Amino acid sequence: MASKQVAGPTSRRYSEEEKAAAVRMVRTLRAELGTSRGTVKRVADQLGYGAESVRTWVKQADIDDGQAPGVSTGESERLKVLEQENRELRRTNEILRRAASFFAAELDRPSKR
């Protein structure tokens, strides 16, 4: 008896065009069938993509289009940029704090003349 091998997760990166096409296909199929049940799996199988990947893309597209609540892609990118800027500012402030402390200590030492 042959054993069935289960494929592990892959690290394939999909282009934005591939993601958008999959989302359009799911939405079209949902409109044609009048239901959302099973549409993601059918499209994912047809394209050879992971069902969870397609489900995530559809969910994010619904958020981005204002059809579902959540954080939009643009807002998420904005938050990432602000968080990075915040980290850089914290590091800069720490460096300046240490420098100020160092120079203050140097000024407090008696000078040797």
Secondary structure, DSSP 8 states (H G I E B T S, - for coil): ---------------HHHHHHHHHHHHHHHHHHT--TTHHHHHHHHHT--HHHHHHHHHHHHHHTTSS-S--HHHHHHHHHHHHHHHHHHHHHHHHHHHHHHHHHHHHS----
